[in-house]
Amino acid sequence: MGPACHLPPGAEENLGLLLGLARARIVSTLESELAANGLAINHTQYVALKRLAQCSPLSPSELAEALGHDAGAMTRVLDGLAETGYVRREPNPDDRRGVRVVPTEAGAALWSRMRGCGERTMTRALAGLDEDEREALRAMLKRIIEALATPDTPN
């Protein structure tokens, strides 16, 4: 049974479906890896904490934009991470109406544990590609993202 047997009918010809399936399998594999390591966190919380570990402090709207979520969804994600003690909201010194989100010590420690799960997941996902193929995939994905970064103007 070849790799195509794991794809729904017609998927081999449909780039959008292939991209969606690849993302779904990466998310599922990551969440399984997190659970196997005793980490009760989902993919959305993982990417939020990852982004904050790399770029904090961020406003909730900056984080939502970076992750492609709407403000309401990001509020729920941040509420969950705050309730578990992994992030905190603090006043924004440049805008007294706003807040910034930063990881707590517990959040930083969690990120240190989670990081390996993400690395193992991506190593597994990319195992069948050599370095040149990985670089080509990166370049193509960046071009797709850039092409969709700004709204299309009507003709």
N, C-alpha and C positions, 0 to 999 in steps of 0.2 A: 504494500500500500504506500503510494508516494505522497508527498506533501499536499498535492492538489486534493486528495481525499479528505483533508481537514478543512476544506473551503466549501462554502455553499455554492450551488450551481451558478455559473456566470461570474463568480468573483474574480477569476483569473483575468478577465477582460475589463473589470471595473476598478479603476484606480481609487476612486472615492471609497468604495467598499473595502478595498485592500488596506487603505490607510486607516479606516475606522476599525477594521478587525485587528490590525497590528496594535493600534492604541489600546483596544479593549483587552487584548491578550497581555500586553505589557502591564496594564493596570491590575488585571487579575493575578498575574504572576507576582507583582510587587506586593499586593495585599496578602497573598498566601505566604510570601517570604516574611513579611512583617509579623503575621500571626504565628508562624512557625518559630519566630524569635521572641514570642511573648509580648509583642508590641500591639496594643489595642488601639490602632490608629488606621484611618482609611487613606486612600490615595489623595483625596482633596486636602486633608489635614497634613499629609506628608509634604505635598508640594508647597503649601502655605508656610509650613515651618522651615522647609528648605530655603525658600525665597527670603524669609526673615533672617535666617542664619547667615545668608550671604549678603543681604542688602539692608538690614534694619538700621535705623528705624524707618518705617514706611507708614503712610496713612492708610486706613482701610481702603480708600478708593484707589490709591496707587497699587496696593496689593491685588485688589480685584481686577484692575486693568492688566497687570502683569500676568495674572493667571487666567484671564479670559472669563471671569465671573461677573455677575451683576452685583450691585451693592448689597441687596438683600441676602443673597446666597453667601457673600463674604462675611456679612454680619453674623450669620448663623455659624459659619466655620470658626470665626474668631471667638464667638461666645463659647463654643465647645472647647476650644483650646484654652481659653481663659479659665473656664470652670475646672479644667483638669490641672491648671497651674502651669501650663506650658508657655503662655504669652501673657503680657499685661499691656493695658492701654495707659498711656501717660499723656499729660497735656502737651500740645504742640507749642513750643515757646515762640514760634513765628506766627501762630494763628490761634488766638485764645478760644476760638469756636471749635477747633479741631483737636484730634488726638493722633498720636503716633503709636504704632504697635511694635513691641520689642519682645524677643524671646526672654523668658526667665532663665535662671540657672537650671531649673528642671527641664525647660525646653531645649537649652543648649546641650544638656546631657542626653536628652532623648534624641536630638539630631545626631549626636556622635554615634549612638547605637543604630539609628535608622540608616545612616549613610551607607553602611556596608550592604544593607538589604537592597538599596537602589543600585549600587555598583554590581552586585551579583545578578540582579535582574537584567541589567543592560548587557552584561557580559554574556549571559545566556541568550538574550535576544539577538545579539550581533555575532554569535559564535560562528555562523556560517559565512561571514563576510571577511575578506582580507582587508588590510588597512586601506588600500586604494579604493575598494568598494565602500568602506565606511566613510571615507572622505567624500566620495562622489554622492553618497546618500545625504550626508550633512549639507553639502552644497545645494543639492536639489531641494531639500526640505526648506532651507533658508530662502531659496528663491520663491517657493510656494508661499511661505509665510509673508515675505516682502510683497508679493503680488497682491495679497489679500489684506495688507496692513492698512490701506486707505480705502475708503468707500469708493465704489465705482461711480463715475459720473454718468448720468443718462446721456444717450446720444441725441 
